[in-house]
Amino acid sequence: MTSRTRRRRPPADEWLPLTDVLDEIGITRATWYRWRNRGYGPEVKRLPNGHLRVRRSTLDNFLNELETA
């Protein structure tokens, strides 16, 4: 009898933690909150525990807009 192993595929549009987003954009947490107060930056989702997450596709779109601006 052979056992089947399942491969875990990463989600197509994963939710990134804020620290990963800040590293990728290259800004500090203070800059992030200043941007949020001004209505600038990618859309975020707040989890029940208070942590923030950003969708990979939303971050990619935001970064593309930064490059074209």
matplotlib code that plots the C-alpha trace (Angstrom):
import matplotlib.pyplot as plt

x = [0.0, 1.4, 0.8, -0.1, 1.6, -0.2, 1.7, 0.7, 0.4, 0.9, -2.3, -2.6, -3.4, -1.9, -2.3, 1.0, 1.8, 2.6, 6.3, 6.7, 4.9, 7.1, 10.2, 9.1, 8.1, 11.1, 9.5, 9.3, 6.2, 5.9, 5.8, 3.2, 0.8, 1.4, 0.4, -2.7, -3.8, -3.6, -5.5, -2.5, -1.2, -2.6, -5.9, -5.4, -7.5, -7.5, -7.7, -9.6, -6.3, -5.5, -2.8, -2.9, -2.7, -2.3, -3.2, -0.3, -2.3, -3.2, 0.5, 1.7, -0.9, 0.2, 3.9, 3.1, 1.3, 4.4, 6.6, 4.4, 3.9]
y = [0.0, 3.4, 6.5, 9.6, 12.8, 16.1, 19.1, 22.3, 25.0, 28.6, 30.6, 32.4, 35.7, 35.4, 37.8, 39.4, 40.6, 44.3, 43.7, 42.0, 44.8, 47.4, 45.6, 45.2, 48.9, 50.0, 52.3, 52.5, 51.8, 55.5, 56.3, 53.6, 55.1, 58.6, 57.4, 55.7, 58.9, 60.6, 57.9, 56.7, 53.2, 49.8, 48.6, 46.6, 44.1, 44.2, 40.7, 40.1, 40.1, 43.6, 42.6, 44.1, 42.1, 43.2, 41.0, 40.3, 41.5, 44.8, 45.4, 44.6, 47.1, 49.7, 49.2, 49.4, 52.7, 54.1, 53.2, 54.9, 58.1]
z = [0.0, -1.0, 1.0, -0.9, 0.1, -0.5, -1.7, -0.2, -2.8, -1.8, -2.1, -5.4, -3.7, -0.2, 2.7, 3.7, 7.2, 7.6, 8.3, 5.0, 3.2, 4.9, 3.9, 0.3, 0.0, 1.9, 4.4, 8.2, 10.3, 11.1, 7.4, 6.9, 9.5, 8.2, 4.7, 6.1, 7.9, 4.5, 2.7, 0.8, 0.4, -0.4, 1.1, 4.3, 6.3, 10.1, 11.7, 14.9, 16.8, 15.5, 13.1, 9.6, 6.3, 2.7, -0.3, -2.6, -5.7, -3.9, -3.0, -6.5, -8.0, -5.5, -6.4, -10.1, -9.5, -7.7, -10.6, -13.2, -11.1]

ax = plt.figure().add_subplot(projection="3d")
ax.plot(x, y, z, "-o")
ax.set_aspect("equal")
plt.show()
